[in-house]
Amino acid sequence: MMLAVHSVHENFTLEGQAQGDARPLPVVATNVYLRTAAGWRMIVHHASPAPAAEKPPVAREAPPKMLH
């Protein structure tokens, strides 16, 4: 009841980039909050670049069930 954990996926763009270069930069972050008498306070924060998106696997035919 006194802790909250938030895992978030955020997209950042850098100010000053040319219009064509404004690609979002994906970030994965985890924040941990503690409820105190003064309200919720962030006690832990961690952020990392999100892993590159993988292309979906190519659909292939199922191998035959009988080998011989």
mmCIF file as gemmi writes it, N, C-alpha and C atoms, coordinates in Angstrom:
data_model
loop_
_atom_site.group_PDB
_atom_site.id
_atom_site.type_symbol
_atom_site.label_atom_id
_atom_site.label_alt_id
_atom_site.label_comp_id
_atom_site.label_asym_id
_atom_site.label_entity_id
_atom_site.label_seq_id
_atom_site.pdbx_PDB_ins_code
_atom_site.Cartn_x
_atom_site.Cartn_y
_atom_site.Cartn_z
_atom_site.occupancy
_atom_site.B_iso_or_equiv
_atom_site.pdbx_formal_charge
_atom_site.auth_seq_id
_atom_site.auth_asym_id
_atom_site.pdbx_PDB_model_num
ATOM 1 N N . MET Axp A 1 ? 0.812 -1.198 0 1 0 ? 1 A 1
ATOM 2 C CA . MET Axp A 1 ? 0 0 0 1 0 ? 1 A 1
ATOM 3 C C . MET Axp A 1 ? 0.858 1.265 0 1 0 ? 1 A 1
ATOM 4 N N . MET Axp A 2 ? 2.126 1.121 0.342 1 0 ? 2 A 1
ATOM 5 C CA . MET Axp A 2 ? 2.975 2.31 0.459 1 0 ? 2 A 1
ATOM 6 C C . MET Axp A 2 ? 3.943 2.464 -0.713 1 0 ? 2 A 1
ATOM 7 N N . LEU Axp A 3 ? 3.997 1.477 -1.627 1 0 ? 3 A 1
ATOM 8 C CA . LEU Axp A 3 ? 4.893 1.539 -2.782 1 0 ? 3 A 1
ATOM 9 C C . LEU Axp A 3 ? 4.104 1.405 -4.075 1 0 ? 3 A 1
ATOM 10 N N . ALA Axp A 4 ? 4.597 2.045 -5.114 1 0 ? 4 A 1
ATOM 11 C CA . ALA Axp A 4 ? 4.029 1.89 -6.457 1 0 ? 4 A 1
ATOM 12 C C . ALA Axp A 4 ? 5.197 1.767 -7.429 1 0 ? 4 A 1
ATOM 13 N N . VAL Axp A 5 ? 5.08 0.831 -8.367 1 0 ? 5 A 1
ATOM 14 C CA . VAL Axp A 5 ? 6.115 0.618 -9.382 1 0 ? 5 A 1
ATOM 15 C C . VAL Axp A 5 ? 5.484 0.871 -10.746 1 0 ? 5 A 1
ATOM 16 N N . HIS Axp A 6 ? 6.091 1.742 -11.522 1 0 ? 6 A 1
ATOM 17 C CA . HIS Axp A 6 ? 5.607 2.053 -12.866 1 0 ? 6 A 1
ATOM 18 C C . HIS Axp A 6 ? 6.686 1.688 -13.869 1 0 ? 6 A 1
ATOM 19 N N . SER Axp A 7 ? 6.325 0.867 -14.838 1 0 ? 7 A 1
ATOM 20 C CA . SER Axp A 7 ? 7.207 0.57 -15.969 1 0 ? 7 A 1
ATOM 21 C C . SER Axp A 7 ? 6.592 1.247 -17.177 1 0 ? 7 A 1
ATOM 22 N N . VAL Axp A 8 ? 7.369 2.085 -17.85 1 0 ? 8 A 1
ATOM 23 C CA . VAL Axp A 8 ? 6.808 2.876 -18.942 1 0 ? 8 A 1
ATOM 24 C C . VAL Axp A 8 ? 7.687 2.798 -20.187 1 0 ? 8 A 1
ATOM 25 N N . HIS Axp A 9 ? 7.064 3.012 -21.324 1 0 ? 9 A 1
ATOM 26 C CA . HIS Axp A 9 ? 7.74 3.096 -22.616 1 0 ? 9 A 1
ATOM 27 C C . HIS Axp A 9 ? 7.495 4.506 -23.119 1 0 ? 9 A 1
ATOM 28 N N . GLU Axp A 10 ? 8.556 5.263 -23.325 1 0 ? 10 A 1
ATOM 29 C CA . GLU Axp A 10 ? 8.43 6.657 -23.737 1 0 ? 10 A 1
ATOM 30 C C . GLU Axp A 10 ? 9.168 6.879 -25.052 1 0 ? 10 A 1
ATOM 31 N N . ASN Axp A 11 ? 8.72 7.859 -25.803 1 0 ? 11 A 1
ATOM 32 C CA . ASN Axp A 11 ? 9.395 8.258 -27.033 1 0 ? 11 A 1
ATOM 33 C C . ASN Axp A 11 ? 9.821 9.708 -26.901 1 0 ? 11 A 1
ATOM 34 N N . PHE Axp A 12 ? 11.095 9.965 -27.134 1 0 ? 12 A 1
ATOM 35 C CA . PHE Axp A 12 ? 11.642 11.311 -27.053 1 0 ? 12 A 1
ATOM 36 C C . PHE Axp A 12 ? 12.056 11.758 -28.439 1 0 ? 12 A 1
ATOM 37 N N . THR Axp A 13 ? 11.948 13.044 -28.69 1 0 ? 13 A 1
ATOM 38 C CA . THR Axp A 13 ? 12.539 13.641 -29.886 1 0 ? 13 A 1
ATOM 39 C C . THR Axp A 13 ? 13.463 14.747 -29.412 1 0 ? 13 A 1
ATOM 40 N N . LEU Axp A 14 ? 14.561 14.921 -30.104 1 0 ? 14 A 1
ATOM 41 C CA . LEU Axp A 14 ? 15.541 15.917 -29.72 1 0 ? 14 A 1
ATOM 42 C C . LEU Axp A 14 ? 15.204 17.261 -30.354 1 0 ? 14 A 1
ATOM 43 N N . GLU Axp A 15 ? 15.198 18.29 -29.555 1 0 ? 15 A 1
ATOM 44 C CA . GLU Axp A 15 ? 14.919 19.629 -30.054 1 0 ? 15 A 1
ATOM 45 C C . GLU Axp A 15 ? 16.08 20.087 -30.922 1 0 ? 15 A 1
ATOM 46 N N . GLY Axp A 16 ? 15.765 20.763 -32.011 1 0 ? 16 A 1
ATOM 47 C CA . GLY Axp A 16 ? 16.799 21.283 -32.88 1 0 ? 16 A 1
ATOM 48 C C . GLY Axp A 16 ? 17.123 20.363 -34.049 1 0 ? 16 A 1
ATOM 49 N N . GLN Axp A 17 ? 16.499 19.198 -34.123 1 0 ? 17 A 1
ATOM 50 C CA . GLN Axp A 17 ? 16.735 18.318 -35.26 1 0 ? 17 A 1
ATOM 51 C C . GLN Axp A 17 ? 16.009 18.873 -36.483 1 0 ? 17 A 1
ATOM 52 N N . ALA Axp A 18 ? 16.544 18.6 -37.648 1 0 ? 18 A 1
ATOM 53 C CA . ALA Axp A 18 ? 15.865 18.986 -38.885 1 0 ? 18 A 1
ATOM 54 C C . ALA Axp A 18 ? 14.551 18.213 -38.983 1 0 ? 18 A 1
ATOM 55 N N . GLN Axp A 19 ? 13.584 18.768 -39.683 1 0 ? 19 A 1
ATOM 56 C CA . GLN Axp A 19 ? 12.252 18.149 -39.771 1 0 ? 19 A 1
ATOM 57 C C . GLN Axp A 19 ? 12.328 16.687 -40.201 1 0 ? 19 A 1
ATOM 58 N N . GLY Axp A 20 ? 13.128 16.368 -41.191 1 0 ? 20 A 1
ATOM 59 C CA . GLY Axp A 20 ? 13.221 15.001 -41.685 1 0 ? 20 A 1
ATOM 60 C C . GLY Axp A 20 ? 13.954 14.066 -40.736 1 0 ? 20 A 1
ATOM 61 N N . ASP Axp A 21 ? 14.728 14.619 -39.809 1 0 ? 21 A 1
ATOM 62 C CA . ASP Axp A 21 ? 15.521 13.797 -38.892 1 0 ? 21 A 1
ATOM 63 C C . ASP Axp A 21 ? 14.837 13.561 -37.552 1 0 ? 21 A 1
ATOM 64 N N . ALA Axp A 22 ? 13.636 14.045 -37.368 1 0 ? 22 A 1
ATOM 65 C CA . ALA Axp A 22 ? 12.966 13.974 -36.065 1 0 ? 22 A 1
ATOM 66 C C . ALA Axp A 22 ? 12.393 12.574 -35.826 1 0 ? 22 A 1
ATOM 67 N N . ARG Axp A 23 ? 13.282 11.616 -35.643 1 0 ? 23 A 1
ATOM 68 C CA . ARG Axp A 23 ? 12.851 10.252 -35.337 1 0 ? 23 A 1
ATOM 69 C C . ARG Axp A 23 ? 12.665 10.122 -33.836 1 0 ? 23 A 1
ATOM 70 N N . PRO Axp A 24 ? 11.599 9.442 -33.404 1 0 ? 24 A 1
ATOM 71 C CA . PRO Axp A 24 ? 11.436 9.247 -31.959 1 0 ? 24 A 1
ATOM 72 C C . PRO Axp A 24 ? 12.509 8.299 -31.425 1 0 ? 24 A 1
ATOM 73 N N . LEU Axp A 25 ? 12.991 8.583 -30.235 1 0 ? 25 A 1
ATOM 74 C CA . LEU Axp A 25 ? 13.981 7.744 -29.575 1 0 ? 25 A 1
ATOM 75 C C . LEU Axp A 25 ? 13.266 6.984 -28.458 1 0 ? 25 A 1
ATOM 76 N N . PRO Axp A 26 ? 13.022 5.684 -28.624 1 0 ? 26 A 1
ATOM 77 C CA . PRO Axp A 26 ? 12.274 4.935 -27.612 1 0 ? 26 A 1
ATOM 78 C C . PRO Axp A 26 ? 13.129 4.65 -26.371 1 0 ? 26 A 1
ATOM 79 N N . VAL Axp A 27 ? 12.517 4.818 -25.203 1 0 ? 27 A 1
ATOM 80 C CA . VAL Axp A 27 ? 13.171 4.601 -23.918 1 0 ? 27 A 1
ATOM 81 C C . VAL Axp A 27 ? 12.242 3.767 -23.037 1 0 ? 27 A 1
ATOM 82 N N . VAL Axp A 28 ? 12.818 2.826 -22.317 1 0 ? 28 A 1
ATOM 83 C CA . VAL Axp A 28 ? 12.079 2.039 -21.339 1 0 ? 28 A 1
ATOM 84 C C . VAL Axp A 28 ? 12.53 2.504 -19.962 1 0 ? 28 A 1
ATOM 85 N N . ALA Axp A 29 ? 11.57 2.821 -19.083 1 0 ? 29 A 1
ATOM 86 C CA . ALA Axp A 29 ? 11.925 3.338 -17.761 1 0 ? 29 A 1
ATOM 87 C C . ALA Axp A 29 ? 11.121 2.628 -16.675 1 0 ? 29 A 1
ATOM 88 N N . THR Axp A 30 ? 11.71 2.554 -15.498 1 0 ? 30 A 1
ATOM 89 C CA . THR Axp A 30 ? 11.043 2.025 -14.305 1 0 ? 30 A 1
ATOM 90 C C . THR Axp A 30 ? 11.184 3.063 -13.203 1 0 ? 30 A 1
ATOM 91 N N . ASN Axp A 31 ? 10.071 3.395 -12.581 1 0 ? 31 A 1
ATOM 92 C CA . ASN Axp A 31 ? 10.053 4.35 -11.479 1 0 ? 31 A 1
ATOM 93 C C . ASN Axp A 31 ? 9.398 3.686 -10.271 1 0 ? 31 A 1
ATOM 94 N N . VAL Axp A 32 ? 9.985 3.871 -9.099 1 0 ? 32 A 1
ATOM 95 C CA . VAL Axp A 32 ? 9.423 3.342 -7.859 1 0 ? 32 A 1
ATOM 96 C C . VAL Axp A 32 ? 9.096 4.53 -6.96 1 0 ? 32 A 1
ATOM 97 N N . TYR Axp A 33 ? 7.857 4.552 -6.468 1 0 ? 33 A 1
ATOM 98 C CA . TYR Axp A 33 ? 7.385 5.647 -5.621 1 0 ? 33 A 1
ATOM 99 C C . TYR Axp A 33 ? 7.067 5.128 -4.22 1 0 ? 33 A 1
ATOM 100 N N . LEU Axp A 34 ? 7.3 5.965 -3.23 1 0 ? 34 A 1
ATOM 101 C CA . LEU Axp A 34 ? 6.985 5.659 -1.834 1 0 ? 34 A 1
ATOM 102 C C . LEU Axp A 34 ? 5.982 6.687 -1.341 1 0 ? 34 A 1
ATOM 103 N N . ARG Axp A 35 ? 4.915 6.204 -0.711 1 0 ? 35 A 1
ATOM 104 C CA . ARG Axp A 35 ? 3.926 7.126 -0.158 1 0 ? 35 A 1
ATOM 105 C C . ARG Axp A 35 ? 4.387 7.56 1.229 1 0 ? 35 A 1
ATOM 106 N N . THR Axp A 36 ? 4.553 8.866 1.415 1 0 ? 36 A 1
ATOM 107 C CA . THR Axp A 36 ? 4.999 9.415 2.7 1 0 ? 36 A 1
ATOM 108 C C . THR Axp A 36 ? 3.91 10.339 3.238 1 0 ? 36 A 1
ATOM 109 N N . ALA Axp A 37 ? 4.141 10.871 4.408 1 0 ? 37 A 1
ATOM 110 C CA . ALA Axp A 37 ? 3.184 11.817 4.985 1 0 ? 37 A 1
ATOM 111 C C . ALA Axp A 37 ? 3.061 13.071 4.12 1 0 ? 37 A 1
ATOM 112 N N . ALA Axp A 38 ? 4.099 13.377 3.354 1 0 ? 38 A 1
ATOM 113 C CA . ALA Axp A 38 ? 4.101 14.551 2.482 1 0 ? 38 A 1
ATOM 114 C C . ALA Axp A 38 ? 3.607 14.237 1.07 1 0 ? 38 A 1
ATOM 115 N N . GLY Axp A 39 ? 3.211 12.991 0.804 1 0 ? 39 A 1
ATOM 116 C CA . GLY Axp A 39 ? 2.735 12.59 -0.524 1 0 ? 39 A 1
ATOM 117 C C . GLY Axp A 39 ? 3.666 11.573 -1.164 1 0 ? 39 A 1
ATOM 118 N N . TRP Axp A 40 ? 3.414 11.275 -2.427 1 0 ? 40 A 1
ATOM 119 C CA . TRP Axp A 40 ? 4.212 10.293 -3.155 1 0 ? 40 A 1
ATOM 120 C C . TRP Axp A 40 ? 5.555 10.892 -3.53 1 0 ? 40 A 1
ATOM 121 N N . ARG Axp A 41 ? 6.622 10.135 -3.293 1 0 ? 41 A 1
ATOM 122 C CA . ARG Axp A 41 ? 7.982 10.56 -3.619 1 0 ? 41 A 1
ATOM 123 C C . ARG Axp A 41 ? 8.657 9.471 -4.443 1 0 ? 41 A 1
ATOM 124 N N . MET Axp A 42 ? 9.33 9.879 -5.536 1 0 ? 42 A 1
ATOM 125 C CA . MET Axp A 42 ? 10.075 8.916 -6.333 1 0 ? 42 A 1
ATOM 126 C C . MET Axp A 42 ? 11.346 8.551 -5.571 1 0 ? 42 A 1
ATOM 127 N N . ILE Axp A 43 ? 11.558 7.244 -5.361 1 0 ? 43 A 1
ATOM 128 C CA . ILE Axp A 43 ? 12.748 6.808 -4.635 1 0 ? 43 A 1
ATOM 129 C C . ILE Axp A 43 ? 13.735 6.063 -5.527 1 0 ? 43 A 1
ATOM 130 N N . VAL Axp A 44 ? 13.272 5.56 -6.686 1 0 ? 44 A 1
ATOM 131 C CA . VAL Axp A 44 ? 14.155 4.854 -7.624 1 0 ? 44 A 1
ATOM 132 C C . VAL Axp A 44 ? 13.721 5.224 -9.042 1 0 ? 44 A 1
ATOM 133 N N . HIS Axp A 45 ? 14.695 5.484 -9.904 1 0 ? 45 A 1
ATOM 134 C CA . HIS Axp A 45 ? 14.42 5.731 -11.318 1 0 ? 45 A 1
ATOM 135 C C . HIS Axp A 45 ? 15.51 5.055 -12.136 1 0 ? 45 A 1
ATOM 136 N N . HIS Axp A 46 ? 15.093 4.357 -13.187 1 0 ? 46 A 1
ATOM 137 C CA . HIS Axp A 46 ? 16.063 3.759 -14.109 1 0 ? 46 A 1
ATOM 138 C C . HIS Axp A 46 ? 15.496 3.876 -15.508 1 0 ? 46 A 1
ATOM 139 N N . ALA Axp A 47 ? 16.318 4.267 -16.477 1 0 ? 47 A 1
ATOM 140 C CA . ALA Axp A 47 ? 15.89 4.356 -17.869 1 0 ? 47 A 1
ATOM 141 C C . ALA Axp A 47 ? 16.999 3.843 -18.772 1 0 ? 47 A 1
ATOM 142 N N . SER Axp A 48 ? 16.586 3.185 -19.855 1 0 ? 48 A 1
ATOM 143 C CA . SER Axp A 48 ? 17.529 2.649 -20.838 1 0 ? 48 A 1
ATOM 144 C C . SER Axp A 48 ? 16.931 2.803 -22.224 1 0 ? 48 A 1
ATOM 145 N N . PRO Axp A 49 ? 17.784 2.864 -23.239 1 0 ? 49 A 1
ATOM 146 C CA . PRO Axp A 49 ? 17.243 2.847 -24.605 1 0 ? 49 A 1
ATOM 147 C C . PRO Axp A 49 ? 16.476 1.549 -24.83 1 0 ? 49 A 1
ATOM 148 N N . ALA Axp A 50 ? 15.348 1.654 -25.491 1 0 ? 50 A 1
ATOM 149 C CA . ALA Axp A 50 ? 14.549 0.458 -25.784 1 0 ? 50 A 1
ATOM 150 C C . ALA Axp A 50 ? 15.282 -0.378 -26.818 1 0 ? 50 A 1
ATOM 151 N N . PRO Axp A 51 ? 15.141 -1.707 -26.73 1 0 ? 51 A 1
ATOM 152 C CA . PRO Axp A 51 ? 15.79 -2.547 -27.747 1 0 ? 51 A 1
ATOM 153 C C . PRO Axp A 51 ? 15.206 -2.271 -29.128 1 0 ? 51 A 1
ATOM 154 N N . ALA Axp A 52 ? 16.006 -2.458 -30.137 1 0 ? 52 A 1
ATOM 155 C CA . ALA Axp A 52 ? 15.542 -2.242 -31.513 1 0 ? 52 A 1
ATOM 156 C C . ALA Axp A 52 ? 14.402 -3.203 -31.821 1 0 ? 52 A 1
ATOM 157 N N . ALA Axp A 53 ? 13.409 -2.702 -32.522 1 0 ? 53 A 1
ATOM 158 C CA . ALA Axp A 53 ? 12.27 -3.545 -32.895 1 0 ? 53 A 1
ATOM 159 C C . ALA Axp A 53 ? 12.738 -4.573 -33.916 1 0 ? 53 A 1
ATOM 160 N N . GLU Axp A 54 ? 12.349 -5.798 -33.677 1 0 ? 54 A 1
ATOM 161 C CA . GLU Axp A 54 ? 12.711 -6.862 -34.611 1 0 ? 54 A 1
ATOM 162 C C . GLU Axp A 54 ? 11.611 -7.014 -35.647 1 0 ? 54 A 1
ATOM 163 N N . LYS Axp A 55 ? 12.021 -7.409 -36.832 1 0 ? 55 A 1
ATOM 164 C CA . LYS Axp A 55 ? 11.027 -7.683 -37.866 1 0 ? 55 A 1
ATOM 165 C C . LYS Axp A 55 ? 10.292 -8.964 -37.481 1 0 ? 55 A 1
ATOM 166 N N . PRO Axp A 56 ? 8.982 -9.033 -37.769 1 0 ? 56 A 1
ATOM 167 C CA . PRO Axp A 56 ? 8.255 -10.268 -37.453 1 0 ? 56 A 1
ATOM 168 C C . PRO Axp A 56 ? 8.818 -11.432 -38.265 1 0 ? 56 A 1
ATOM 169 N N . PRO Axp A 57 ? 8.806 -12.638 -37.671 1 0 ? 57 A 1
ATOM 170 C CA . PRO Axp A 57 ? 9.36 -13.786 -38.408 1 0 ? 57 A 1
ATOM 171 C C . PRO Axp A 57 ? 8.543 -14.065 -39.664 1 0 ? 57 A 1
ATOM 172 N N . VAL Axp A 58 ? 9.248 -14.543 -40.686 1 0 ? 58 A 1
ATOM 173 C CA . VAL Axp A 58 ? 8.6 -14.88 -41.953 1 0 ? 58 A 1
ATOM 174 C C . VAL Axp A 58 ? 7.813 -16.168 -41.755 1 0 ? 58 A 1
ATOM 175 N N . ALA Axp A 59 ? 6.553 -16.151 -42.19 1 0 ? 59 A 1
ATOM 176 C CA . ALA Axp A 59 ? 5.716 -17.354 -42.065 1 0 ? 59 A 1
ATOM 177 C C . ALA Axp A 59 ? 6.248 -18.415 -43.02 1 0 ? 59 A 1
ATOM 178 N N . ARG Axp A 60 ? 6.44 -19.599 -42.487 1 0 ? 60 A 1
ATOM 179 C CA . ARG Axp A 60 ? 6.932 -20.72 -43.304 1 0 ? 60 A 1
ATOM 180 C C . ARG Axp A 60 ? 5.934 -21.86 -43.204 1 0 ? 60 A 1
ATOM 181 N N . GLU Axp A 61 ? 5.989 -22.707 -44.218 1 0 ? 61 A 1
ATOM 182 C CA . GLU Axp A 61 ? 5.125 -23.886 -44.19 1 0 ? 61 A 1
ATOM 183 C C . GLU Axp A 61 ? 5.595 -24.807 -43.064 1 0 ? 61 A 1
ATOM 184 N N . ALA Axp A 62 ? 4.629 -25.456 -42.434 1 0 ? 62 A 1
ATOM 185 C CA . ALA Axp A 62 ? 4.966 -26.429 -41.389 1 0 ? 62 A 1
ATOM 186 C C . ALA Axp A 62 ? 5.669 -27.617 -42.033 1 0 ? 62 A 1
ATOM 187 N N . PRO Axp A 63 ? 6.692 -28.16 -41.39 1 0 ? 63 A 1
ATOM 188 C CA . PRO Axp A 63 ? 7.377 -29.326 -41.954 1 0 ? 63 A 1
ATOM 189 C C . PRO Axp A 63 ? 6.414 -30.512 -42.005 1 0 ? 63 A 1
ATOM 190 N N . PRO Axp A 64 ? 6.633 -31.42 -42.953 1 0 ? 64 A 1
ATOM 191 C CA . PRO Axp A 64 ? 5.735 -32.574 -43.041 1 0 ? 64 A 1
ATOM 192 C C . PRO Axp A 64 ? 5.827 -33.416 -41.778 1 0 ? 64 A 1
ATOM 193 N N . LYS Axp A 65 ? 4.7 -33.997 -41.379 1 0 ? 65 A 1
ATOM 194 C CA . LYS Axp A 65 ? 4.693 -34.807 -40.162 1 0 ? 65 A 1
ATOM 195 C C . LYS Axp A 65 ? 5.292 -36.185 -40.393 1 0 ? 65 A 1
ATOM 196 N N . MET Axp A 66 ? 5.249 -36.646 -41.651 1 0 ? 66 A 1
ATOM 197 C CA . MET Axp A 66 ? 5.821 -37.962 -41.957 1 0 ? 66 A 1
ATOM 198 C C . MET Axp A 66 ? 7.138 -37.743 -42.697 1 0 ? 66 A 1
ATOM 199 N N . LEU Axp A 67 ? 8.22 -38.291 -42.174 1 0 ? 67 A 1
ATOM 200 C CA . LEU Axp A 67 ? 9.516 -38.108 -42.776 1 0 ? 67 A 1
ATOM 201 C C . LEU Axp A 67 ? 9.805 -39.084 -43.901 1 0 ? 67 A 1
ATOM 202 N N . HIS Axp A 68 ? 9.233 -40.272 -43.864 1 0 ? 68 A 1
ATOM 203 C CA . HIS Axp A 68 ? 9.543 -41.297 -44.88 1 0 ? 68 A 1
ATOM 204 C C . HIS Axp A 68 ? 8.298 -41.729 -45.593 1 0 ? 68 A 1
